[in-house]
């Protein structure tokens, strides 16, 4: 079966992607394993200038753009930062459309990296419609996360690195937003290690991608309700759903309460500041301990952009122990 994401381009991508985004730490989270009941390998994608995995795909997507050009994108914040970083390196202008409710830390970082940020609509998908409109109106190139194959192929290098682990993984738990991360990783892993179960994890308050994948029909929502803004999709990208076929074995929805618990565990035990989208893999284990019991599981800590207020609200402990749900 033909696939939009190319194994050859994933294999060649490290030559294009800035070294600051590549070869990220991956290690056993031993202090968490007794609590979770499985052996857990975490891959940390937050130790870079934009605190997320998005730099990989953005560098690939912008690689052929001529200096002096102007690009347009929509973002909840992390992809916009990644594109701004990549565009600055190539002397390319960038206009980012984000929701009026977007994370203010992410907005400030996009601006600091040189992007022009325009706030439109109540959520990411409304901002994306505005970006598409302005790109058409002014004949500007639109870079759409997960629709542009380069965004998935860049993310696929995470799978390439994970499979350097000396043992075979039983499962990989990967956040599902628009789909670039899961389709890129899944494309590489299912081709190289088909015995590993690639499991997409989304927020229960934003189930459009999971429900669309399960039913084979596009399911849209008028609203979403989750703290996980980075994966808060209500209008799926059809091409990304198609990319999930043959690359994703299962999909899970997790509750915000479990995501918060996972964020606190990662902070308490690993010293990591993780945004909700980056913690959903651990949240899935918390909710389904029996399913993953005694397995070797990998998960990607894919983002770490929290405002000071979010850290104060979400990472406080009040003396309680957060091991069990």
N, C-alpha and C positions, 0 to 999 in steps of 0.2 A: 504494500500500500504506500502511495506517495505521501510525503509529509512536508508541510511548509517549512518546518525547522530542519536545517541540514546538519547532520552529524559532522560532515567535513568542515562546515563553518564554525561549529562549536569547538572542534579540535584546533582550528586555526585562530580562534578568538583571543587566546592569551597573548598572542603577538601584537594585538591591537589595543587591548585593555591596559590602562595605566596600572603599573605594579602596585600602587597603593590600594587597589581593590582586589588584588589576586592573592591566592595562596593564604587564605585567612585561617586563623587557628581552628582546629577541630580536635576535641579531646573528650575523654570520658568524664562525665559529671558525676564522679563517684559519691560525693556527699549527698546527692539527690537520689541515688539509685535505691537505697533501702526504703525511702519514702514512696517511690514510684513503683517498685517491684519489677523493674527491668534494668538492663544495662543500657545506658543512654550516652550517645555521642552528640555533643552540641557543636555546631559550626557557627562561629561568631562573625557576623557580617556588619558589625556596628563600629569596628575600630578603624574608621577611615574618615575623611573630611566631611562626609555627608551622613554618616552614621547609619547607612543602609546598604543593601546589596545592589541597589539600582544603578550604581556607577558602572557596573559591568555592561549591562545592556545599553545604557546611554552612550558610553564610549564607542560601542560598536555601531550604534544607529547614526552617530554624527560623523563617523570616520571619513566619509566621502563628501561631506558638505564643504563647499568652497568657502574660504574666508570672505567675510563681508556679507554673506547671506543672512536672512532672517528666518528663524523657525518659530513655530507656534506649538504649544502643547497644553494639555490640561493635567492638573495634578492635585492630589490631596496634600502634597508637600515633598515627599521623598523623591519621586520621579522628577519633579521640577528642579530640586536641588541637583540631582544627578545630571540632568541635561544642561543646567546652568554651568556646572563644573566643566562638562565636556565642551560646551560652546565657548566658554572663556578660553580654553586651551587652543581652540582653532580660530579665535577671533570671529566668532559667529554671534549674531544678536539673537536673543530669545525673548519671546512673550509667553508668559505662563498665565493661564486662566485657572483660578482657584475659587472655591466656595467662599461666601462671606463668613461662613462658620469654620473655615480652615484653621488648623493649629497655628497660632501666631508665631511660635518659634520657627516653624517651617517656612512661613511667609518671610520672616526677617532673614532667614538664611538664604532663601532664593534670591532676595534682593541684594544681599551682601555679596553673592556670587556673580552679580551683574545682570540678573534677569529683570525684565519689566513685569511686575505682577499685577494682574487685573482681577478684581474680585467680582464674581458674577454667580448668582443662583444660590440656592439653599444647601446644595450638596455637590459632591464631585461630578455626578452625571449631568447636572444642570450646567456646571462650569464647562464640561466637555462639549455640550451642545453650543455654548457661546464660542468656544475656541474653534469649532468646526465652521461656524457661521463666518467668523472674522477671517479665517484662512481662505474660505471660498471667495469672500467679498474682495479681498486684496491679493488673491492669487499667491498666497504664501504656503510653504511646505508645512504640513501638519505631521508631527511625530506622535503617534498614538501608542501608548504602552500596551503591549500584548498583540495589537494589530500589526505593528511593524515586526516582522520576524526577527530582526536583530535584537530586539529587547528580550525575547525568549532565548535566542542563541547565546547572548551574553550571560544570561542567568544559567544557561546550561553548563557553563564552566564550573559552577558550584558542584554539580553532579560529577563532573570529571574529577574534581579534587576529592570529593567524598569517597569515591571508589578507590582511592589510594589507601584507604584504611585496610589493614592486613586481614581482617575478617569480613565475611559477607554479612550484610545487614539483612535482618528479617523484614524490617519496615522502615520507611522514611516518611516522616510527618512534615508536610510542607504547607505553608500558608497559601490560601487561595483568595486572591482579590480579582483583578482583571485576568489573571492567568499566566503572565509571563514567567513567573518563578516556577510554578508547578509544571508547566509544559516544557520549559527548558530543561529542568532537572530530570523530569520524567522521560523526556526524549532520549537523553543520554543513558540514564540508568536502565531503562527497559531494553535498550539495545545491547548494553554491556553486561548487565546483571539481572536478567529477566526474572530470577527467583525472588528478588526483593520487591516487596509490596510498596508501591508508591501511593500514599494516602494524602489527599487534599484535605485541608482543615479550614473552615470558614466560620464566621460568627453567626450564631443562631438568629441574631437580629438583622442580618443581611444575607438571606439564603438564596438569592436569585441565581448565582452561578451554580451552586450545588443542585438546586431543583431543576434548572435547565439541563444540566449534565445528566441527571438521573432520568428525566422524562424524555429527553431528546427533543424538547420543544423550548423555545425562548420564553422564559418566565421573567416578567418585569414587575417591579414594585413601585408604588407611588412614594413610599418613604422607607427609610431604614432606621434601626434603633439599636445601636451598638457603640461601645467606647472604642472599638477597633476601626478608627477612621481610615487607616491604610488599606483595609480590605472591605471597606463599606461600599460595595457595588450594588446598585439596584437595576441597572440596565446592562445585561451581559454583552460581551463582544462575540458575535457568532463564530468568527474565525478561531478565537481562542477556545471556544467550546469544542470545535472540531479538532483542534490540536490536542485536546485532552483524551480523545479516543485512542486507545492503544498505548497511552503514556501514563494514565492514571488508573489505578485498580479500584479505589474506593474513595468516598468523600464523607467527611464528618462535619457536623455543626456543633459548636461549643457555646456554652452560656458565658455571659460577661462575668459572672461571679467566678467561674473557673479560670477565666483569663486573668482576672485580678489576682487570684490565688497563685497562679503560675508566675506572674510578674514578681510577686513578693518572694516566692521561693527562689527564683533566679537571682534576685537581688541579695537575699539573705545568705544563700549557699554558694553562689558563684561570683558575687560582687558586681553583677551586671545591671545596668539601667536599661530596661527593655520596654519598648512601647507595646501596646496591646497586640498589634498584628504579629509582632515577633515572638509572642509567648503562646500562640495558639497550639503549637505542637505539644508543649508540656501540658496545656489545658486538656488536650485530647486524652493524654495518658491518665490524668487525674480523673476524668469522667469514665474512662474505659480501662481500668487497671487490669481486669481479668483478660481482656483481649490481648494486651501487650505484655502480660506477665512472663518473665524470664526470657523475653526476646532481646536481641541486640537492635536497638532503635536509634535512628539518627533524626535530628531535627535542626532546622536552620533558624538561628536567631537573627531575623532578617532586618530588624530596624530598632533604633534606640533613641528616637527623637521625642522627648517629653519636656514640657514646660516645667519651670520650677513649681508652679501650682499643682500640676499633675503629679509630680514626684511627691509633693507634700500630701496630696489627697490619696494617691494610690499605693504608695510604698510605705505607708506608716504601719506600725505593728501593734502599738498599744499593749505591748507585753504578751500578746497572744501567740500561740504556736500555729503555724500555717501548714502543717504537714498533711492533714487529712481533710477530705471533703465530706 
